[in-house]
Amino acid sequence: MDLFYHFFIGMIISKLFLGYYSLPVIISSGFIDIIGIIPFIVQKIINQPKKVIKDWLNGHVEFYSNTEKIFYRTTHSLLFAIFFTIICYSFYNDIGLIMGLANLSHLLIDIFTHNNDFSTRLLYPFSDFHVKGKNWNIKEPRFYLFWILGIVIFIFLI
């Protein structure tokens, strides 16, 4: 799903487990996209600046290099989630585990909403196993279904 959806889920997790909205938890839910796509976005902007937004809106994205693919897959793995949780717990021992849970929620959502090269490989780099998810392109009805579900949960937490 898109980054805003992950932040929204971070808000839900924060409110559900802490009783209030915690910015570190919200950021944790989208953190792997923020750092995982940096090399990809930089190359996209350098090589084809006019196509960046058009490609993303149309759901057409691809890696320029194997390094980008490895970086993205590493940040979208359980190994990274465990590492991230340990680091968060070291700095924020009161909310570190919740930050790790928010990060893990990102992976779980991405399993079903990413496909092809961007499919979430939970056991990467030890295994290339992945579920063939569906693209979260905004033209697809399931994109809106995820948002509606998130909003309904959010309303019940208010």
C-alpha positions as CSV (number, residue, x, y, z in Angstrom):
1,M,0.0,0.0,0.0
2,D,1.0,3.6,-0.2
3,L,3.0,5.3,2.5
4,F,0.1,7.3,3.8
5,Y,-1.9,4.1,4.5
6,H,1.0,2.7,6.5
7,F,1.2,5.9,8.5
8,F,-2.6,5.6,9.1
9,I,-2.2,2.1,10.3
10,G,0.6,3.3,12.6
11,M,-1.9,5.8,14.1
12,I,-4.3,2.9,14.7
13,I,-1.6,0.8,16.4
14,S,-0.5,3.7,18.5
15,K,-4.0,4.5,19.7
16,L,-4.8,0.8,20.3
17,F,-1.7,-0.1,22.3
18,L,-0.8,3.2,23.9
19,G,-4.1,5.1,24.1
20,Y,-2.7,8.1,22.3
21,Y,-1.1,9.0,19.0
22,S,2.7,8.5,19.1
23,L,4.7,10.1,16.3
24,P,7.6,7.5,16.6
25,V,5.1,4.7,16.3
26,I,3.4,6.3,13.3
27,I,6.8,6.9,11.6
28,S,7.8,3.3,12.3
29,S,4.9,2.0,10.3
30,G,6.3,3.7,7.2
31,F,10.0,3.7,8.0
32,I,10.9,0.8,5.7
33,D,9.4,2.5,2.7
34,I,11.1,5.8,3.6
35,I,14.5,4.2,3.6
36,G,13.8,1.2,1.3
37,I,12.9,3.3,-1.7
38,I,15.5,6.1,-1.4
39,P,17.9,4.6,-3.9
40,F,15.0,3.7,-6.2
41,I,13.5,7.2,-6.1
42,V,16.9,8.9,-6.5
43,Q,17.6,6.9,-9.6
44,K,14.1,7.5,-11.0
45,I,14.4,11.3,-10.5
46,I,17.9,11.4,-12.0
47,N,17.1,9.2,-15.0
48,Q,13.6,10.2,-15.8
49,P,12.2,13.1,-13.7
50,K,9.0,13.6,-15.8
51,K,7.9,10.0,-15.5
52,V,8.2,9.6,-11.7
53,I,4.7,10.6,-10.7
54,K,3.0,9.3,-13.8
55,D,4.6,5.9,-13.4
56,W,3.6,5.7,-9.7
57,L,0.0,6.7,-10.3
58,N,-0.2,4.1,-13.1
59,G,1.4,1.4,-10.9
60,H,4.4,0.9,-13.2
61,V,7.5,0.8,-11.2
62,E,10.7,-1.2,-11.7
63,F,14.2,-1.3,-10.3
64,Y,17.1,0.2,-12.2
65,S,19.7,-1.9,-10.6
66,N,20.2,-5.1,-8.6
67,T,21.5,-3.0,-5.7
68,E,18.2,-1.2,-5.5
69,K,16.4,-4.5,-5.5
70,I,18.6,-5.9,-2.7
71,F,18.2,-2.8,-0.6
72,Y,14.4,-2.8,-1.0
73,R,14.1,-6.5,-0.2
74,T,16.4,-6.3,2.8
75,T,14.4,-3.5,4.4
76,H,11.1,-5.4,3.7
77,S,12.2,-8.6,5.5
78,L,11.7,-10.1,9.0
79,L,15.5,-9.8,9.6
80,F,15.3,-6.0,9.2
81,A,12.1,-5.9,11.3
82,I,13.8,-7.7,14.1
83,F,16.9,-5.4,13.8
84,F,14.6,-2.4,13.7
85,T,12.7,-3.5,16.8
86,I,15.9,-4.1,18.8
87,I,17.2,-0.6,17.9
88,C,13.8,1.0,18.8
89,Y,13.6,-0.8,22.1
90,S,17.2,0.3,22.9
91,F,16.2,4.0,22.4
92,Y,12.6,3.9,23.4
93,N,12.2,1.0,25.9
94,D,8.7,2.2,26.8
95,I,7.3,2.1,23.2
96,G,10.1,0.3,21.3
97,L,8.1,-2.9,21.0
98,I,5.0,-1.0,19.7
99,M,7.3,0.7,17.1
100,G,8.4,-2.8,16.1
101,L,4.8,-4.0,15.8
102,A,4.0,-1.0,13.6
103,N,7.0,-1.9,11.4
104,L,5.8,-5.5,11.2
105,S,2.3,-4.3,10.2
106,H,3.9,-2.7,7.2
107,L,5.3,-6.1,6.1
108,L,2.1,-7.9,6.6
109,I,0.1,-5.4,4.6
110,D,2.7,-5.4,1.8
111,I,2.6,-9.2,1.5
112,F,-0.9,-8.9,-0.1
113,T,-0.5,-5.5,-1.9
114,H,2.8,-5.9,-3.7
115,N,3.7,-8.1,-6.7
116,N,6.5,-9.0,-9.1
117,D,9.9,-7.5,-8.1
118,F,8.3,-5.6,-5.2
119,S,6.7,-8.7,-3.6
120,T,7.5,-8.9,0.1
121,R,10.1,-11.6,0.8
122,L,9.9,-12.1,4.5
123,L,12.8,-14.4,4.8
124,Y,15.2,-12.4,2.6
125,P,18.2,-12.8,2.2
126,F,17.9,-16.4,3.2
127,S,15.0,-17.2,0.9
128,D,13.4,-15.6,-2.1
129,F,10.0,-17.1,-1.2
130,H,7.2,-14.7,-1.6
131,V,3.4,-14.6,-1.9
132,K,2.2,-13.3,-5.3
133,G,0.3,-10.3,-4.0
134,K,-1.8,-7.8,-6.0
135,N,-0.6,-4.4,-7.0
136,W,-2.0,-1.5,-4.9
137,N,-2.5,0.7,-7.9
138,I,-5.1,3.4,-7.0
139,K,-7.2,2.4,-10.0
140,E,-7.9,-1.0,-8.3
141,P,-11.0,-1.3,-6.0
142,R,-8.9,-3.2,-3.4
143,F,-6.9,0.0,-2.8
144,Y,-10.1,1.7,-1.6
145,L,-11.2,-1.4,0.3
146,F,-8.0,-1.2,2.4
147,W,-8.6,2.5,3.1
148,I,-12.3,1.9,4.1
149,L,-11.3,-0.9,6.4
150,G,-8.7,1.3,8.1
151,I,-11.1,4.2,8.5
152,V,-13.7,2.0,10.0
153,I,-11.2,0.6,12.6
154,F,-10.0,4.2,13.2
155,I,-13.6,5.4,13.9
156,F,-14.1,2.7,16.5
157,L,-11.0,3.7,18.3
158,I,-11.9,7.3,18.6
